[in-house]
Amino acid sequence: NVILPLRNLPELDEIPSEVRRRIQVIPVDRVEEIFALAAPPKRKKA
């Protein structure tokens, strides 16, 4: 996974398509989104 600032998405065109197919790009707008991805809330046990 690659976390990328939303404003940099147009630059993905510079990456070869064979590489882009092998990665998952996660666009984010705010740093808080990165924290949520890195440490998702814990699930409650049933």
SULSUL-V988237 format. One line per field, one symbol per residue. phi: phi as a letter, one per 30 degrees, with the letter a starting at -180 (. if undefined). burial: # if it has 16 or more other ideal C-beta (glycine too) atoms within 10 Angstrom, else .. A space follows every 10 residues. Layout:
phi->???
burial->???
This chain:
phi->.bcbeedcee ddddceedde dcccccdbcb ddddddddbd eddddd
burial->.......... .......... .......... .......... ......
